[in-house]
Amino acid sequence: MTLERLGKQFVMDFEKKISEETIDKINGCEYDMVWICDLGSAYMSRFVRNGVVVTDHHVPDPLWRRGQTFLDGFLSSYQMNPHLYGRSGSFEVCGAGMTYLLSKTIDPKNVDLAYLAVIGAIGDFQDDRYSRLVSYNRIILGDAEKAGDISTGYGLRYFGRETRPVLQFLQYGNEPRVEGITDDRDGCMDLLYKYDIKLTAEDGRRNTWVDLDPGDRAVLADELMSRLTNDEDRKALMGEIYTVNRYEVHSGLNDSKEFATILNSCGRYDDAVTGERICMGDVDALKDAERNRSDHRKNISASLAYVKENHLLRRLKHVQYFDAGTEIRETVVGIVAGMVLNSGEADTGMPIVAFAVADDGVKVSARASRSLTDRGLDLSQIMKDAAASVGGMGGGHSVAAGATIPEGKEESFLEEVDKLVAAQLCG
Ligand SMILES: [Mn+2]
């Protein structure tokens, strides 16, 4: 939209990650400029052409130095990344935020795009750490509020406020877990019965969380809060929630978390164009996205069951892993890894690594609990180094990262990860 408003001719392309092929494509294409969003920082030194602009929040390539003269110093490439300013890319600002900030710098009128950056931040779980958006994200939120696009509220931060039936909303709100509620259908039913909360509305439609009367919502939230034993969990359960004003309740786009999830499901099912249409305000695109979303749900629960039923989870000294082969789509294996980690069957005291076969090798996804990253674990670095040791490429975030490695290298890759985890955690 920024380029369109500038009257520039452009083509848009969606890539899941930077591969050798992507690097060749970027270096070899004939356009004057290439603007890379939410990717690219880790490979800055590999772009050998003029006019590369990167707005990203992933850990930057240490080989690339700002303002330093190289033999190829005539190349003009630009990078906007919070890490270059000593800021965090996991809770202060994300790729969508950096992209928006450039857009706003180009033309202050672009503040009407701020809400997209807020949704990007929510989709990237940037609000998880403090149960609210902070730092640059807060500035962007302010822009979106001023533009009238986002309203900030306070409440239960579980997913599915506007589309999940209340029972499922409570039962499947997996973080933080509440004793007698999370994954406990009977417990949820008892609670709803106790306060005489109707599961269905008069028109027969099942009530969602936002359909309940505010008093009922407060009582239920209190009850959940009272069952939590530590402050950390209480802080995670209740916090800020962000509503997207331009879309109606129950549309799936009114709650920022649900909006972000729809975009995610489009990306994961190779249907980024539908996500793009939604961001551009095309409401018809929602139907296509809904198909993605229900496919996504089915796929995830089948994948989780597959790992459990076949007892695929294995353990080394400092890392646990499973190999999904061709049984789980590479695009969802990361989500499944995260769910296995929190399923009670895995050890949350060590990171989890999952393998799935992809077109260009073996896709690796790694996840870790916050308590491990608080102790110094950085999966992004581990994935990058371990992948490099077997001729692959990796990167990502400290709690969630990934890599692509050549087939047959899984074992040596795992050994390397095991060593690196031990080094980071045990010094
Ligand atoms: Mn990102």
Boltz pocket constraint, residues with backbone or C-beta under 6 A from the ligand:
constraints:
  - pocket:
      binder: B
      contacts: [[A, 38], [A, 57], [A, 94], [A, 95], [A, 124]]
      max_distance: 6.0
